[in-house]
Amino acid sequence: MTLFEDAVQKLKKNHYSVTKERQAVIRAMTAHLYECLTIHEIYVYSADLLPSISVPTVYRGVSLFCALHILRRLQFNMQHSYYELIGSEENENHPYCICRRCGRILGIF
């Protein structure tokens, strides 16, 4: 089962609708599996998949996915929160690499 299918199953199991907006957010996160993304980045990638999606919709989706343990919220500095897809128990604790030039954050598995 893919990570996308796992996320859909968790939504259904917890009696949440599998909307096209929620699907776009999860698809954006699975496309950037090893990256830690801000809400804005998640919005940009989701909007590529579903142009009608809004920032508040992405924010609500991300909050729900964090509550359902589909996404994990990380804070490396006090400026931004970052989010990553929780893939399995084996990647629960892992190091991160932060680029000194662009600030991009990647999980190291």
Phi, psi and omega per residue, in radians:
M1 nan 2.385 -3.126
T2 -1.393 2.908 3.099
L3 -1.110 -0.631 3.084
F4 -1.069 -0.829 -3.139
E5 -1.121 -0.658 3.072
D6 -1.044 -0.779 -3.141
A7 -1.105 -0.751 3.119
V8 -1.084 -0.728 3.122
Q9 -1.106 -0.692 3.108
K10 -1.133 -0.692 3.087
L11 -1.062 -0.865 -3.126
K12 -1.095 -0.751 -3.128
K13 -1.049 -0.588 -3.125
N14 -1.688 0.243 3.038
H15 1.125 0.661 3.037
Y16 -1.853 2.572 3.099
S17 -1.240 2.545 3.073
V18 -1.707 1.434 -3.083
T19 -1.401 2.847 3.110
K20 -1.148 -0.509 3.105
E21 -1.211 -0.764 3.109
R22 -1.146 -0.665 3.090
Q23 -1.099 -0.720 3.140
A24 -1.090 -0.719 3.136
V25 -1.117 -0.807 3.140
I26 -1.155 -0.691 3.102
R27 -1.119 -0.667 3.095
A28 -1.114 -0.713 -3.141
M29 -1.212 -0.681 3.136
T30 -1.235 -0.468 3.085
A31 -1.259 -0.366 -3.136
H32 -2.146 0.932 -2.958
L33 -0.982 -0.730 -3.036
Y34 -1.699 0.146 -3.136
E35 -1.796 2.628 2.980
C36 -1.754 2.143 -3.005
L37 -2.029 2.581 3.009
T38 -1.439 2.946 3.079
I39 -1.017 -0.740 -3.139
H40 -1.065 -0.765 3.119
E41 -1.125 -0.721 3.099
I42 -1.080 -0.719 3.106
Y43 -1.064 -0.823 -3.118
V44 -1.051 -0.815 -3.135
Y45 -1.190 -0.638 3.100
S46 -1.195 -0.665 3.138
A47 -1.173 -0.475 3.028
D48 -1.101 -0.603 -3.126
L49 -1.508 -0.588 -3.094
L50 -2.472 1.577 -3.034
P51 -1.018 -0.389 -3.107
S52 -1.450 -0.041 -3.106
I53 -1.241 2.589 -3.131
S54 -1.999 2.850 3.127
V55 -1.083 -0.803 3.111
P56 -1.048 -0.608 3.109
T57 -1.150 -0.742 3.093
V58 -1.097 -0.777 -3.136
Y59 -1.049 -0.802 3.126
R60 -1.112 -0.699 3.111
G61 -1.112 -0.780 3.130
V62 -1.093 -0.735 3.109
S63 -1.071 -0.756 3.099
L64 -1.102 -0.787 -3.121
F65 -1.129 -0.568 3.057
C66 -1.189 -0.726 3.129
A67 -1.121 -0.569 -3.137
L68 -1.566 0.075 -3.136
H69 1.051 0.695 3.007
I70 -1.677 -0.649 3.058
L71 -2.057 2.719 3.074
R72 -2.079 2.347 3.089
R73 -1.614 2.303 -3.138
L74 -2.206 2.586 3.056
Q75 -2.343 1.937 -3.135
F76 -1.657 -0.451 3.060
N77 -2.481 3.043 -3.075
M78 -1.485 0.003 -3.092
Q79 -1.457 -0.734 -3.029
H80 -2.370 2.682 2.914
S81 -1.751 2.506 3.115
Y82 -2.084 2.709 -3.101
Y83 -2.301 2.491 3.067
E84 -2.384 2.676 3.107
L85 -1.320 2.322 3.080
I86 -1.523 1.971 -3.053
G87 -1.534 -0.861 -3.103
S88 -2.836 3.046 3.129
E89 -1.107 -0.529 -3.074
E90 -1.234 -0.335 3.093
N91 -1.858 0.395 -3.113
E92 -1.063 -0.842 3.122
N93 -2.109 2.055 3.128
H94 -2.635 2.778 3.131
P95 -1.379 2.899 3.129
Y96 -2.218 2.649 3.082
C97 -2.039 2.207 3.138
I98 -1.974 2.082 -3.138
C99 -1.207 2.265 -3.140
R100 -1.292 -0.401 3.138
R101 -1.433 -0.965 -3.015
C102 -1.819 -0.233 3.134
G103 1.449 0.052 -3.135
R104 -1.118 2.458 -3.089
I105 -2.034 2.217 3.133
L106 -2.148 2.430 3.029
G107 -1.411 2.470 3.113
I108 -1.881 2.043 -3.090
F109 -1.945 nan nan
